[in-house]
Amino acid sequence: MTFAETITKTVAAPVKFNLITWFVRLDASFREANQLKNTKARNLKDMGITRKQADTAFYRQFAETRH
C-alpha cells in the first residue's frame, strides 16, 4: 500500500448539512431566548435570575456560531 492509498482510505466522510434541521434548531433557539427575554421580572425572580442575565442569554444567541 502506498502513502497516497493510505491517505485516501483514512479521510473522513464529509459532514452532511441539512438545511431544514438547521432552520428548525435556529427557530427553536430564538423562540426559547425570546420567551426568556419577554418574561416578567417577577417570574425571573422566581427562577433565580436577573433581567441582566436574561438579556445576556438572549443576546448571546446572535454572537454564537454553533448553528
Backbone bond lengths (Angstrom), bond angles and torsions (degrees), N, CA, C in turn:
res aa  C-N    CA-C-N  psi(-1)  N-CA   C-N-CA  omega(-1)  CA-C   N-CA-C  phi
1 M - - - 1.450 - - 1.527 108.36 -
2 T 1.310 115.59 131.81 1.459 120.09 -179.48 1.522 109.87 -88.56
3 F 1.324 114.63 169.79 1.459 120.85 179.45 1.529 110.93 -61.39
4 A 1.325 117.94 -41.74 1.469 121.96 -179.01 1.525 110.89 -63.65
5 E 1.324 117.45 -38.33 1.456 120.42 178.52 1.524 110.98 -66.76
6 T 1.306 116.50 -37.01 1.456 120.99 179.04 1.534 110.74 -64.66
7 I 1.317 116.65 -42.75 1.467 120.63 -179.49 1.522 110.59 -64.86
8 T 1.311 117.85 -44.95 1.467 119.49 -177.43 1.520 111.91 -67.57
9 K 1.309 118.51 -26.63 1.457 120.78 179.81 1.532 112.03 -82.68
10 T 1.311 118.62 -23.41 1.464 120.98 -176.39 1.518 113.50 -99.41
11 V 1.317 118.80 -1.37 1.460 121.11 179.10 1.521 108.74 -71.81
12 A 1.309 116.60 132.99 1.458 121.77 -178.64 1.521 110.70 -70.05
13 A 1.301 115.47 152.23 1.461 120.78 176.72 1.523 108.89 -67.18
14 P 1.315 117.37 146.91 1.464 119.81 -179.99 1.533 111.12 -64.54
15 V 1.315 115.43 146.53 1.457 121.25 179.28 1.520 108.23 -73.86
16 K 1.317 115.11 131.48 1.462 119.42 -179.99 1.515 108.75 -87.20
17 F 1.312 116.55 131.30 1.458 122.80 -178.88 1.519 108.14 -109.18
18 N 1.322 116.52 122.33 1.450 121.31 178.90 1.524 108.08 -108.52
19 L 1.305 116.29 111.73 1.462 122.16 -175.76 1.532 111.58 -63.27
20 I 1.316 117.39 -40.17 1.466 120.42 -179.49 1.528 110.56 -63.15
21 T 1.320 116.60 -45.87 1.468 120.71 178.57 1.518 110.70 -60.85
22 W 1.324 116.87 -40.13 1.456 121.28 179.36 1.523 110.79 -62.25
23 F 1.352 116.76 -44.78 1.463 120.32 179.20 1.530 111.59 -65.54
24 V 1.312 117.81 -39.51 1.462 121.01 179.55 1.524 110.36 -63.80
25 R 1.328 117.40 -44.15 1.459 120.89 178.77 1.521 111.19 -65.81
26 L 1.323 117.22 -40.72 1.459 121.23 178.46 1.524 110.87 -63.33
27 D 1.336 116.60 -43.36 1.457 121.09 179.63 1.532 110.78 -64.17
28 A 1.328 117.08 -44.25 1.465 120.61 179.75 1.524 110.82 -63.01
29 S 1.315 116.47 -41.15 1.459 120.79 179.06 1.523 110.73 -63.11
30 F 1.324 116.46 -43.67 1.460 119.82 -179.63 1.527 110.66 -66.29
31 R 1.320 117.36 -42.36 1.468 119.97 -179.47 1.527 111.92 -62.71
32 E 1.329 116.63 -41.76 1.461 120.05 178.57 1.525 110.91 -64.12
33 A 1.313 115.92 -45.56 1.460 119.63 -179.07 1.525 110.78 -67.37
34 N 1.317 117.34 -38.25 1.457 121.54 179.99 1.523 110.77 -66.78
35 Q 1.318 117.12 -37.95 1.458 120.26 177.69 1.528 110.34 -64.45
36 L 1.317 116.65 -41.17 1.457 120.52 176.92 1.531 110.64 -64.39
37 K 1.337 116.36 -40.07 1.464 121.00 179.98 1.530 110.89 -62.37
38 N 1.321 116.83 -36.18 1.463 121.11 -176.11 1.530 113.91 -91.51
39 T 1.316 117.36 3.57 1.463 121.10 179.18 1.527 110.00 -71.47
40 K 1.304 115.57 139.35 1.465 120.72 -179.60 1.527 110.41 -69.49
41 A 1.319 115.27 153.11 1.473 121.50 -177.71 1.520 111.45 -58.97
42 R 1.309 116.74 -35.96 1.470 120.86 179.98 1.540 110.48 -61.69
43 N 1.323 116.46 -41.96 1.464 120.51 179.80 1.524 111.60 -72.50
44 L 1.331 116.37 -35.23 1.463 119.36 176.34 1.522 110.45 -61.96
45 K 1.327 115.86 -40.68 1.467 120.49 179.05 1.526 109.91 -62.04
46 D 1.329 117.12 -39.80 1.468 120.84 176.83 1.525 111.55 -62.18
47 M 1.334 116.76 -33.25 1.464 121.17 179.15 1.524 111.88 -80.92
48 G 1.328 116.60 -13.05 1.457 120.17 178.22 1.519 113.95 85.47
49 I 1.328 116.94 23.41 1.473 119.96 176.59 1.516 109.71 -126.95
50 T 1.314 115.07 157.41 1.460 120.83 -179.64 1.526 110.14 -95.76
51 R 1.318 115.41 166.96 1.470 120.29 177.21 1.527 109.96 -61.67
52 K 1.322 117.02 -37.36 1.462 120.62 179.74 1.528 110.69 -62.54
53 Q 1.329 117.64 -41.89 1.459 120.97 178.09 1.532 111.25 -65.64
54 A 1.330 116.79 -38.91 1.460 120.71 178.03 1.525 110.48 -65.18
55 D 1.323 116.93 -42.18 1.465 120.73 178.73 1.529 110.65 -65.60
56 T 1.316 117.10 -39.65 1.462 120.74 178.33 1.524 110.37 -61.84
57 A 1.329 117.12 -43.04 1.466 121.13 178.68 1.526 110.60 -63.98
58 F 1.332 117.00 -37.81 1.460 120.58 179.74 1.528 111.26 -67.21
59 Y 1.312 117.48 -48.59 1.462 120.48 -176.00 1.521 112.88 -75.27
60 R 1.332 117.91 -20.28 1.454 121.54 179.34 1.532 111.40 -63.26
61 Q 1.325 117.30 -31.80 1.458 119.76 -177.47 1.521 112.27 -62.59
62 F 1.313 118.04 -25.29 1.454 120.28 179.92 1.523 112.45 -83.31
63 A 1.320 116.47 -15.93 1.464 120.51 -179.21 1.525 111.95 -94.47
64 E 1.329 117.63 -22.48 1.457 120.55 -177.61 1.523 110.87 -78.52
65 T 1.305 114.79 150.44 1.467 119.71 -179.73 1.525 111.03 -118.97
66 R 1.328 117.84 26.29 1.451 120.50 -175.72 1.521 113.01 -85.03
67 H 1.338 119.44 -3.38 1.461 121.05 -175.96 1.480 111.39 -79.72
